[in-house]
Amino acid sequence: MTDSPERVRQATSLREAIPVWLRVAALSFGGPAGQIAVMQRLLVDERRWISERHFLHALNYCMLLPGPEAQQLATYVGWLMHRWRGGLVAGGLFILPGFLSILALSILYVAWGDVPVVDAIFYGIKPAVLAIVVHALVRIGRRALDSTLLVAVAALAFLAMFAFDVPFPAIVGAAALVGWLGARAGVESLISRSLPGAGDPPQREAVPPPPASRTIATALLWLGIWWAPVGLLALVAGGGSVFVSEALFFSKAAVLTFGGAYAVLAYIAQRAVEDFGWLSPGEMLDGLGLAETTPGPLIMVVQFVGFLGAYRSPGALDPIVAGVVGSVVTTWVTFAPCFLWIFVGAPYIEHLRGRKGLTAALSGITAAVVGVILNLAVWFALRTLFGATEWVSRWSLHLEVPVWSTMDPYAVAIAAGAAFLLFRRRWGILATVAVAALCGLALRLAMA
């Protein structure tokens, strides 16, 4: 009835897949919206490793999980292709460029402050990422929103997040309920989504669920991988060390991050700044800027927080060494749970794929995801194209709008040029981002 994991896995070997996953990781700028756009372009459109429907099915599951949905989506597709080895490679490589970038920039930050050349390059990249997000929204929207009902769900999801600040889980739950009720009412567009579509293989038997013993063993293994280093740290450094405090705090944050990094950043900032005193409010904003302009999940800002917290409380270690240890510990406990959710849950999600009720519910979630990505794109655009925003209250609405006098014409021009290259010239992502980076560097040099 759908793409089987076996069929997807046979598309290419793991060795051949590694360069592609490195490319995905190197281009994963712009938060979850940009990262999902990159994967949709590279994995679905260019490589055709997975159909659009299967990609959205996996994305829907990842959007329901705590943690960075884009990294979990990469892990899911890697698992589909090459089981646990593919999941580790795809998910691990997705994190690696961002981890190395944030680590290097954290060291430079405490040593010399801002790095103008790096800032100039990322100045050009961010508007290009905005164009990539818009390009993906158009492509996904055309395929996912094929009925008036689903268009309405997407529009309401966007308004709920943008104008009313409705919690992400409530939006997902409501969208799933709409899809399920629509299928029960006989809405044809929802029912047809459980049938094979263009690009899907012929109808087949359902994927059997994994044995319960395997699920339990997988869960125990990854719980051990997650918590064993924390226990070792407590024995070596003591339960009151900053490393153990960071491990426990960010483990808790990893379980609470429903709705992606945006939903938990305020919580992390408040606790890290006010309660633990690991960094100042201005430094927290600097860390967010580093995470926004480097490849990898936006939640990588926690690595910067972990570095500064350990750097300032190094104990017997050199401050830089302590900062590196803090970075590693924070990153470990943030992403180990992501592999747990995928390796335990993905086999069941594949088993249920194609069921009429579930498919209709996930179709509702898909539509809501389009609205959520649009909201993230607007959030990113406000901070990329404008120097300042303000909050405006109208009736019962509370809207964040740009201060038009702070519009950056150069960023707008780079975004427009990138959109032209993607939509009209059909350039690839790598070439588009490279041109934008050169434009950013040239502009900053010219204005110096």
C-alpha positions as CSV (number, residue, x, y, z in Angstrom):
1,M,0.0,0.0,0.0
2,T,3.0,2.3,0.6
3,D,6.7,2.5,0.2
4,S,8.2,-0.4,2.2
5,P,11.3,0.2,4.3
6,E,13.0,-2.5,2.3
7,R,12.3,-0.8,-1.0
8,V,13.5,2.6,0.3
9,R,16.6,1.0,1.8
10,Q,17.6,-0.6,-1.5
11,A,17.7,2.8,-3.3
12,T,21.4,3.4,-2.5
13,S,24.1,2.0,-0.3
14,L,25.0,3.5,3.1
15,R,28.4,4.5,1.7
16,E,26.8,6.3,-1.2
17,A,24.3,8.0,1.2
18,I,27.0,9.5,3.5
19,P,28.0,12.3,1.1
20,V,24.4,13.2,0.7
21,W,23.7,13.3,4.4
22,L,26.8,15.5,4.8
23,R,25.4,17.8,2.1
24,V,22.0,17.9,4.0
25,A,23.9,18.7,7.2
26,A,26.1,21.4,5.7
27,L,23.0,23.2,4.2
28,S,20.7,22.9,7.3
29,F,20.4,26.6,8.0
30,G,17.4,28.6,9.0
31,G,15.9,26.5,11.8
32,P,13.4,23.7,11.3
33,A,11.6,25.4,8.4
34,G,14.8,25.8,6.4
35,Q,16.1,22.3,7.3
36,I,12.9,20.6,6.3
37,A,13.0,22.5,3.1
38,V,16.5,21.3,2.3
39,M,15.6,17.7,3.0
40,Q,12.5,17.9,0.9
41,R,14.5,19.3,-2.0
42,L,17.5,16.9,-1.7
43,L,15.8,13.6,-0.6
44,V,12.4,13.8,-2.3
45,D,12.9,15.9,-5.4
46,E,16.6,15.4,-6.4
47,R,17.5,11.9,-5.1
48,R,14.0,10.4,-5.0
49,W,14.9,8.3,-2.0
50,I,11.4,8.6,-0.6
51,S,8.1,9.7,-2.0
52,E,6.4,13.0,-1.0
53,R,3.7,11.1,0.9
54,H,6.1,9.0,2.8
55,F,8.2,12.1,3.6
56,L,5.2,13.9,5.0
57,H,4.1,10.8,6.9
58,A,7.5,10.7,8.7
59,L,7.5,14.5,9.2
60,N,4.1,14.2,10.9
61,Y,5.4,11.7,13.4
62,C,8.5,13.8,14.1
63,M,6.4,16.9,14.7
64,L,4.6,15.0,17.5
65,L,7.8,14.3,19.3
66,P,9.8,16.4,21.8
67,G,13.1,17.6,20.4
68,P,14.3,19.0,17.1
69,E,11.9,17.7,14.4
70,A,14.3,18.2,11.5
71,Q,17.1,16.1,13.1
72,Q,14.5,13.4,13.9
73,L,13.2,13.5,10.4
74,A,16.8,12.9,9.0
75,T,17.2,10.0,11.5
76,Y,13.8,8.5,10.4
77,V,14.7,8.6,6.7
78,G,18.2,7.2,7.5
79,W,16.5,4.4,9.4
80,L,14.1,3.7,6.6
81,M,17.0,3.3,4.2
82,H,19.6,1.4,6.3
83,R,18.0,0.7,9.6
84,W,19.9,1.7,12.8
85,R,23.2,2.3,11.0
86,G,21.5,4.7,8.6
87,G,19.6,6.4,11.4
88,L,22.8,7.0,13.3
89,V,24.7,8.3,10.3
90,A,21.9,10.6,9.1
91,G,21.0,11.9,12.6
92,G,24.6,12.1,13.7
93,L,25.9,13.9,10.6
94,F,22.9,16.3,10.8
95,I,24.2,17.5,14.2
96,L,28.0,17.4,13.5
97,P,28.5,20.6,11.4
98,G,26.5,22.7,13.8
99,F,28.2,21.2,16.8
100,L,31.7,21.9,15.4
101,S,30.7,25.4,14.3
102,I,29.1,26.4,17.6
103,L,32.1,24.9,19.5
104,A,34.6,26.9,17.4
105,L,32.6,30.1,17.6
106,S,32.1,29.6,21.4
107,I,35.8,29.5,21.9
108,L,36.3,32.5,19.6
109,Y,33.5,34.3,21.5
110,V,35.1,34.0,24.9
111,A,38.6,34.8,23.5
112,W,38.0,37.6,21.0
113,G,34.3,38.3,20.7
114,D,32.6,38.7,17.3
115,V,34.2,37.4,14.1
116,P,33.5,39.9,11.3
117,V,34.2,37.6,8.4
118,V,32.0,34.8,9.7
119,D,29.2,37.4,10.4
120,A,29.5,38.7,6.9
121,I,29.1,35.3,5.3
122,F,26.1,34.4,7.4
123,Y,24.6,37.8,6.6
124,G,24.3,36.7,3.0
125,I,23.2,33.1,3.9
126,K,20.2,34.0,6.0
127,P,18.2,35.7,3.3
128,A,18.9,32.8,0.9
129,V,17.6,30.4,3.6
130,L,14.4,32.5,3.7
131,A,14.0,32.0,-0.1
132,I,14.6,28.2,0.3
133,V,11.9,28.0,3.0
134,V,9.4,29.8,0.8
135,H,10.3,27.5,-2.2
136,A,9.7,24.5,0.0
137,L,6.4,25.9,1.4
138,V,5.1,26.3,-2.2
139,R,6.1,22.8,-3.2
140,I,4.8,21.1,0.0
141,G,1.7,23.2,0.0
142,R,0.8,22.2,-3.5
143,R,1.0,18.5,-2.7
144,A,-0.3,18.5,0.9
145,L,-3.2,21.0,0.6
146,D,-5.3,19.4,-2.1
147,S,-8.7,20.2,-0.7
148,T,-10.5,23.2,0.7
149,L,-10.7,21.6,4.2
150,L,-6.9,21.1,4.4
151,V,-6.2,24.6,3.2
152,A,-8.5,25.9,5.9
153,V,-6.7,23.7,8.5
154,A,-3.3,25.2,7.4
155,A,-4.6,28.7,7.5
156,L,-6.2,28.3,11.0
157,A,-3.0,26.7,12.3
158,F,-0.9,29.7,11.1
159,L,-3.4,32.2,12.6
160,A,-3.5,30.2,15.9
161,M,0.3,30.3,16.3
162,F,1.0,33.8,14.8
163,A,-1.9,35.8,16.2
164,F,-3.2,33.9,19.3
165,D,0.0,32.1,20.5
166,V,-1.9,28.8,20.8
167,P,0.3,26.0,22.1
168,F,1.7,23.7,19.5
169,P,0.3,20.4,21.0
170,A,-3.2,21.9,20.9
171,I,-2.9,22.8,17.2
172,V,-1.6,19.3,16.3
173,G,-4.4,17.6,18.4
174,A,-7.1,19.7,16.8
175,A,-5.8,19.1,13.3
176,A,-5.6,15.4,13.9
177,L,-9.2,15.4,15.2
178,V,-10.4,17.3,12.1
179,G,-8.7,14.8,9.8
180,W,-10.1,11.8,11.6
181,L,-13.7,13.3,11.8
182,G,-13.4,14.2,8.1
183,A,-12.6,10.6,7.1
184,R,-15.5,9.4,9.3
185,A,-17.7,11.8,7.5
186,G,-16.6,10.5,4.1
187,V,-14.4,13.4,2.9
188,E,-13.0,11.9,-0.3
189,S,-9.7,13.8,-0.3
190,L,-8.8,12.5,3.2
191,I,-9.9,8.9,2.4
192,S,-7.9,8.9,-0.9
193,R,-4.7,9.7,1.0
194,S,-4.6,6.1,2.4
195,L,-4.4,4.8,-1.2
196,P,-1.3,4.6,-3.4
197,G,-0.4,7.8,-5.2
198,A,1.9,8.9,-7.9
199,G,5.4,7.9,-7.1
200,D,4.3,5.2,-4.6
201,P,5.0,1.5,-5.3
202,P,2.2,-0.9,-6.0
203,Q,-0.1,-2.0,-3.2
204,R,1.5,-4.4,-0.7
205,E,0.9,-6.1,2.6
206,A,1.3,-4.0,5.8
207,V,4.6,-3.8,7.6
208,P,4.3,-6.1,10.6
209,P,4.9,-4.5,14.0
210,P,8.2,-5.3,15.7
211,P,8.3,-7.9,18.5
212,A,7.7,-6.4,21.9
213,S,11.0,-7.8,23.2
214,R,12.9,-5.9,20.5
215,T,11.1,-2.7,21.4
216,I,11.9,-3.1,25.1
217,A,15.6,-3.9,24.3
218,T,15.9,-0.9,22.0
219,A,14.4,1.4,24.6
220,L,16.6,0.1,27.4
221,L,19.7,0.4,25.2
222,W,19.0,4.0,24.4
223,L,18.1,4.9,27.9
224,G,21.5,3.5,28.9
225,I,23.2,5.5,26.2
226,W,21.4,8.6,27.4
227,W,22.0,8.3,31.1
228,A,25.2,6.3,31.5
229,P,27.5,9.3,30.8
230,V,25.5,11.3,33.3
231,G,26.1,8.7,36.0
232,L,29.8,8.6,35.1
233,L,30.1,12.3,35.4
234,A,28.4,12.3,38.8
235,L,31.0,9.7,40.0
236,V,34.0,11.5,38.5
237,A,33.1,15.2,39.0
238,G,30.6,15.0,41.9
239,G,26.9,15.4,41.9
240,G,27.1,19.2,42.5
241,S,29.4,19.9,39.5
242,V,28.2,22.2,36.7
243,F,28.5,19.3,34.2
244,V,25.9,17.2,36.1
245,S,23.7,20.2,36.6
246,E,23.8,20.8,32.8
247,A,23.2,17.2,32.0
248,L,20.1,17.0,34.3
249,F,18.7,20.4,33.2
250,F,19.1,19.8,29.5
251,S,17.8,16.2,29.7
252,K,14.6,17.7,31.2
253,A,14.5,20.3,28.5
254,A,14.9,17.6,25.8
255,V,11.7,15.9,27.0
256,L,9.7,19.1,27.2
257,T,10.6,20.6,23.8
258,F,7.3,19.8,22.1
259,G,6.8,22.1,19.1
260,G,10.5,22.5,18.4
261,A,13.2,24.8,19.7
262,Y,11.0,27.9,19.5
263,A,8.7,26.5,22.1
264,V,11.4,25.9,24.7
265,L,13.9,28.7,24.2
266,A,12.1,31.0,26.6
267,Y,12.1,28.3,29.3
268,I,15.8,27.6,28.7
269,A,16.8,31.3,28.7
270,Q,14.9,32.0,31.9
271,R,16.4,29.1,33.8
272,A,19.9,29.4,32.4
273,V,20.1,33.2,33.0
274,E,18.1,33.8,36.1
275,D,18.2,30.5,38.0
276,F,21.7,29.1,37.2
277,G,23.5,32.3,36.2
278,W,25.4,30.5,33.5
279,L,25.3,33.5,31.1
280,S,23.8,37.0,30.8
281,P,20.6,37.9,28.8
282,G,22.8,39.5,26.1
283,E,25.0,36.5,25.8
284,M,21.8,34.3,25.5
285,L,20.8,36.5,22.5
286,D,24.3,36.1,21.0
287,G,24.1,32.3,21.4
288,L,20.7,32.4,19.6
289,G,22.3,34.4,16.8
290,L,25.1,31.8,16.5
291,A,22.6,29.0,16.3
292,E,20.4,30.8,13.7
293,T,23.4,31.4,11.4
294,T,25.2,28.1,11.6
295,P,24.1,24.7,10.2
296,G,22.1,22.3,12.4
297,P,19.1,22.5,14.6
298,L,18.3,25.9,16.3
299,I,18.3,24.0,19.6
300,M,22.1,23.9,19.3
301,V,21.9,27.2,21.2
302,V,22.0,24.9,24.3
303,Q,25.5,23.9,23.4
304,F,26.6,27.6,23.6
305,V,24.8,27.8,27.0
306,G,26.5,24.6,28.2
307,F,29.9,25.9,27.0
308,L,29.6,29.3,28.9
309,G,28.2,27.7,32.0
310,A,31.1,25.2,32.3
311,Y,33.7,27.8,31.2
312,R,32.7,30.0,34.1
313,S,32.7,27.1,36.7
314,P,35.6,25.0,35.4
315,G,36.5,23.5,38.8
316,A,40.0,21.9,38.4
317,L,39.9,22.1,34.6
318,D,41.2,24.7,32.3
319,P,38.2,27.0,31.4
320,I,38.3,26.2,27.7
321,V,38.6,22.5,28.4
322,A,35.7,22.7,30.8
323,G,33.7,24.6,28.2
324,V,34.3,21.9,25.6
325,V,33.2,19.2,28.1
326,G,30.1,21.3,28.9
327,S,29.3,21.5,25.1
328,V,29.7,17.7,24.7
329,V,27.6,16.9,27.7
330,T,24.8,19.3,26.7
331,T,24.7,18.1,23.1
332,W,24.7,14.5,24.2
333,V,21.7,14.7,26.5
334,T,19.8,16.9,24.1
335,F,20.1,14.5,21.1
336,A,20.3,11.0,22.6
337,P,16.6,11.1,23.4
338,C,15.9,11.9,19.7
339,F,17.4,8.5,18.6
340,L,15.4,6.8,21.3
341,W,12.0,8.2,20.0
342,I,12.8,7.3,16.4
343,F,14.3,3.8,16.9
344,V,11.5,2.8,19.2
345,G,8.6,4.5,17.5
346,A,9.3,4.5,13.8
347,P,8.7,0.7,13.3
348,Y,5.2,1.2,14.7
349,I,4.5,4.3,12.6
350,E,5.5,2.3,9.5
351,H,3.2,-0.5,10.6
352,L,0.3,1.9,10.9
353,R,1.0,3.7,7.6
354,G,-1.9,3.5,5.2
355,R,-4.6,2.9,7.8
356,K,-7.6,5.1,6.8
357,G,-8.2,6.7,10.2
358,L,-4.6,7.3,11.0
359,T,-3.8,8.6,7.5
360,A,-6.7,11.0,7.6
361,A,-5.6,12.3,11.0
362,L,-2.0,12.7,9.8
363,S,-3.3,14.5,6.7
364,G,-4.8,17.0,9.1
365,I,-1.5,17.3,10.9
366,T,0.3,17.7,7.5
367,A,-1.9,20.7,6.8
368,A,-1.3,22.1,10.2
369,V,2.5,21.6,9.7
370,V,2.3,23.7,6.5
371,G,0.8,26.5,8.6
372,V,3.4,26.0,11.4
373,I,6.2,26.2,8.9
374,L,4.7,29.3,7.4
375,N,4.6,30.8,10.9
376,L,8.3,29.9,11.4
377,A,9.1,31.4,8.0
378,V,7.4,34.7,9.0
379,W,9.3,34.6,12.3
380,F,12.6,34.1,10.5
381,A,11.7,36.8,7.8
382,L,11.0,39.4,10.5
383,R,14.5,38.9,12.0
384,T,16.3,38.5,8.6
385,L,14.8,41.4,6.7
386,F,14.2,43.9,9.5
387,G,16.3,45.3,12.3
388,A,13.5,45.6,14.8
389,T,9.9,44.4,15.4
390,E,7.1,45.6,17.6
391,W,4.0,44.1,19.2
392,V,0.6,45.5,18.1
393,S,-2.7,44.6,19.8
394,R,-5.8,44.8,17.7
395,W,-9.1,43.5,19.2
396,S,-8.1,40.2,20.7
397,L,-5.1,39.8,18.5
398,H,-1.5,40.3,19.6
399,L,0.7,40.5,16.5
400,E,4.5,40.9,16.0
401,V,4.9,43.3,13.1
402,P,8.1,44.7,11.5
403,V,9.3,48.3,12.1
404,W,9.3,49.2,8.4
405,S,11.9,51.9,8.8
406,T,14.4,49.2,9.9
407,M,14.0,47.1,6.7
408,D,17.4,46.0,5.3
409,P,17.3,46.6,1.5
410,Y,20.4,44.5,1.0
411,A,18.9,41.5,2.8
412,V,15.7,41.9,0.8
413,A,17.7,42.0,-2.5
414,I,19.6,38.9,-1.6
415,A,16.4,37.0,-0.7
416,A,14.8,38.1,-3.9
417,G,17.8,37.1,-6.0
418,A,17.9,33.7,-4.2
419,A,14.2,33.2,-4.9
420,F,14.8,34.0,-8.6
421,L,17.5,31.4,-8.8
422,L,15.4,28.8,-7.1
423,F,12.0,29.4,-8.8
424,R,13.0,30.6,-12.3
425,R,16.5,29.4,-12.9
426,R,16.0,26.1,-10.9
427,W,19.4,26.4,-9.3
428,G,20.4,23.9,-6.6
429,I,20.5,24.8,-2.9
430,L,24.3,24.7,-2.6
431,A,24.9,27.0,-5.5
432,T,22.3,29.4,-4.3
433,V,23.7,29.5,-0.8
434,A,27.2,29.9,-2.1
435,V,26.3,33.0,-4.2
436,A,24.4,34.5,-1.3
437,A,27.3,34.0,1.0
438,L,29.6,35.7,-1.4
439,C,27.2,38.6,-1.8
440,G,27.1,39.0,2.0
441,L,30.9,39.0,2.2
442,A,31.2,41.5,-0.6
443,L,28.6,43.9,0.9
444,R,30.2,43.9,4.3
445,L,33.6,44.5,2.8
446,A,32.3,47.3,0.6
447,M,30.6,49.0,3.6
448,A,33.7,48.6,5.9
